[in-house]
Amino acid sequence: MNRTSHRLALIPGAAVLVLALAACGGGDAGSDGGSDGGSGASGTVAVDGSSTVEPMSKAAAELLSEENPDVRVNVGAAGTGGGFEVFCAGQTDISDASRPIEEDEVAACEEGGVEYTELQVATDALTVAVHPDLDVDCLTTDQLVDLMGPKATATNWNEIDPSFPDQEISFFFPGTDSGTYDYMAADVVADESEVLRTDVESSEDDNVLVQGVGGTEGAVGFFGYTYYEENQDTLKALQIDSGSGCVEPSAETAQAGDYTPLARPLFIYVSNSSYADNAATKEYVDYYIENLETIADAAKFIPLSEELYGETQSALEGLSS
């Protein structure tokens, strides 16, 4: 199932109507609503990058299309690393990212003459999920390393903890171009090699990972919280103990800073020159940030706290000046 169509089925009330009208080309139905309606901007915006952020950027595009169907936004999902590769080559206007830009990518953008502005758009509770019948409820961060790290050799759950069931483990991980993979390797497992074990099934499509975990006894995988939230009937989210007890992934624990170290920021990176020279890019980014909480809620993401939203607004004001 297409990620966006899956999410739209979950959006209540008016938001569903807005998105349905946009998908059907019904832009005139809402042309008198919204803060940016009737601006006259037109053109195409190219977005690529994180598969985690992709549904949010698509929701922003489809909501905007109801107010201004002349702005056409194409959103890809090459992964955070793949997105930065084309962004720093000047081939896209915006790069979705589920981690901050890395030093080699900064250098590539400098070489390509691409100046950019980082805008945080949501908070994520990176979720470690297992098959719902597995009798495991919580992992310590050390056990995560034993399970997923580059030196991990466990192939049965009782090798992680003798109290865990005698059940073979199947692994479903994001591909190495994924910012979700990078975050797990560098910030959670925190091995200096910044890689994970390799005897796994991998995919850049989070839906493939969800289906693999939900359909395989003993399976484990990880992806953005929204993918778990959409599929709670076929998955079980593990609580994580980083030293202060087991904490479940949720909007509340992520925003409060209790879900460590798996709570993470999600970003869009905007080409400064595209924002200045392409009216469609400016229209899309301004709409995205001005309506950020609505878009996050519609796409089943965790909205920013008031403080973080203020920082994103300030960054956008700097881009506009």
N, C-alpha and C positions, 0 to 999 in steps of 0.2 A: 504494500500500500504506500502511496506517496505520502511523505511526511506531512506536508502541508494539509492535504485533504484529511488526514487522520486528526490533526489538531483542530481544524475548522469544525469538525463534527462535535468537538467538545466545547466550543465557544458558545455561551448562552445568549439568548435573546437577540438584542439589537445588533450585537457584533456579528452574529451569523448572517443577519440580513445584509449588513454592509458588505461583508466579504462575498456573499453569494451574488449580490448585485455587481460587484466589481468583476467577479469571475465571468459573469454573463455579459459584460460590457455595458452595464446599466449606470454609467457615470452620471447621467443627467439627473438621476433620482435624488442625489444628495449634493447637487452643485451649489446649493445655497447654504450648506452647513460647513462647520469647521473653520478654523482660523485662517487657513491658507487657501480656501476655495477661491477660484476666480483670479488667481495671481497672473495667469497668462503664460506661465512657464511651460515649456514643452521640450521634448528630447528624450534621450536614452541614457540610463545609468547602468554601468556594469559593476556587479558585486560578486565576489567569489571568496572562498575561504572556508572557515569552520563549519562542519556539518552540525555542530551543536547550536551555533548562532543562526544558521540558515533559516530555520522556521520563523524566528523572530523578525529577521530582515524581510522575509516573504510576507509576513503578516503586515509589517509596516508598508510594504509596497502595495498590497492589495487594499488596505484601508485608504491609503493616499489616492489610489486609482478611482475611488468613489468620488473624491472631491476634484481630482484633476486627472482624467484619463489620458491626457496628452503627455504625461510623464510616464515613460515605460521603463520599468526596472527589471533587469535580468539578474537573477540570483543563482549562483552556482554553489557547489559544495565540494571543492577540491581538497578540503582539509586546510587547517591553519597554515601549515608550511607551504602547501601548494598555492594557497591564496596569496601569501606574501611574495612568492616567486613571480607571479604574473603582475601583482601590484607594483613591485619595485622595478619591474620592466616597463611600467607605464601602460599596461594593457587593461587595467581596471581602474575604476574611480574610487571604490571602497573595498576594504578587505575585512571580512569577518574573522574574528580571532577568539579562541578560547584560552589564550595565554598571552602575556605581553610579548611584544616583538623582541627577537633575540639579536645578539650583537652582529652575527653574520648577515642577518636580514637588514639591520640598520645600515651596514656597510653596502649591501646590494642596493638599497634605496638611494644612498648617497651617490653611488656610482651611476645609477640610472637617473639622477637628478630629480628624484621624487621626494618632495617635502610633504609631511603628513601631520595630522593631528589625531591623537588617541582619545576616544570617547568611550567610557564605560557605559554599557547599556543595561546590564542586568547582573545578578548574582546567581551562581549555580551551586548546587550541592551535589558534587560528583558522587554518583551512587554505585556502590558495589552490590550487585544483585546476583541471586542464586536461583536455582530451580525451586519452586514453591514447596516441594515435598522434602527438601533437604533439612535435616534437623541440626541446623547451625543458625544462630541468631546474631552473634557479635564476634568481631575480630579485633584484636589489638593491632596497633600500627606495626609492631614487630611481626605479628602473624601475617600481615599484608605483605611484608618483605619476604617472608618465608614462602608465601603463596605465589607472588608475582615477580620477585626480583630476578636479576640476571643470573644469580647463582642458585635459584630455587630448583629443587629436584623433586619435590613432593608430587605424587600422582594419585594419592589417596587422601581423603580428608583426615583420616586418623593419623597421618604423618604430620599434620599441622598441629593437632592436639589429640592425645589419646582418647579424650572424651567425645571427640567427634565421630560420626558414623564411619563404618567400613564401606566407603563409597568412592569409586573412581571419580577423579576430577576431570572435567572437560573445560577448556578455557576458550573464551570468546573475547578478543581484545580489539580495540580500534587499530587501524593501520598506523604505520610510523609517520605518515604525513599529518596525522591528527594532533591537534593541540591537546585533546583529552589524553592521548597516549603520552605526550610530552609532559603534561602536568603530573600524571601518575608516576612517571619514571623519575622526573627531576625533583618534584616537591613532596611527593608522598613516600615512594620507595626511597628516594633521595640517595641513590647510588651515583657515584661520580661518573660512571659510564653513561648515565641517563638513558639506559635501555632496560627493557623487561625481558622475561624469559621468552624463548622463541618457539616452543613446542605448542603453539596455539593456533586456533582458527582466527583469522583477522579480516576486517572489512572497514572501509571508510564510511559505510552506510550503517548508522546506528540501529536502524530497523532490523538489519540482518543479525546484529548482535543480540538484540532483544529476542528475536525468534529462536536463535540458537540456544540462549540460556533457558528460555521458557519451554523449549521442546526437548531438552536433553537432561536426563536425570544426573544429578551431581554437578551440573554446570555452574560456572561462575563467569561473570563479565563485569564491565563497568562502562558507564555512559552518563550523560547529563541527567539531572534529576527529572526533567520533564518527560524523558522517555520512560523512566520508571513510573512516574505518576500516571501516564496514559495507559500503562500495561500492568497495573497492580493485580489484575486477576490472573496473570500468568507468571508473575515474578515475585520474589521476596527480597526486599532491601535489607542488607545487613547493617546493624548498628556498628559504630566504630569507637573504639576506646583508645584515645591518645594519651591516657594517663589519669583521666578524671572520671572514668566510668563510661559505660556504653551510651552513645548518643545516636539517635536515628537521624537520617537525612530529612530535612523539611525546610520550608521557607523560614520558619521561626528560628530554628537552630542555626541556619546559615547566616541570617541577618544578625543574630545575636553574637556570632563568633564562637558558638559552642561546638559547632561541627568541624573540628579541626583534625587533620590538615586538609580536608577535602572540600571545604567551601572555597570557591574561587570566583574571580571576576570574569566577566565576558565583555568583549570590546568590538567596536568597529573602528577601523583606521581609515581616515578620509584624506584623499589627495587634496592638498591645499590649492593647487592650481585648478583642479577640476571644480572644486567648490567655488572658486573665484570666477572661472570662465564658463562653466556649464550651468545654466539656470536650472536644469533638471536635477543636477546633483545637489545644488543648494536647496531646492524645494524639498527634495526627498529627505536630506539630512535634517533640515529645520523641522519638518513634520515629525520625523522619527523621534527627535529629542523632545520636542514640545509635547508630544503625546506618548511619552515613554512608558508611563505606568499603564495606560490603556493597552498599549501594544504588548507589553510584558504579560499582563493579565490575559489578554486574548490568546496569546501563543503559549500560555501555561508556563511562563517563566517567573522567577522570583524578582519582583521589582526592587529597585535600588532603595536604600534608606534615604531619608530626607537629606542627610549630610552628603552622601555620595552623589545624589542627584544634583545637589548644588554645585559640586565639583565638576560634574559633566556639563552643566549649564555654563559655568565659567569658562571651561575649555572651548565650548562652542562660541561663546562671545569673543574669545581670543581669535578664533578662526574667522569670525565675521569682521573683525576690526582691520 
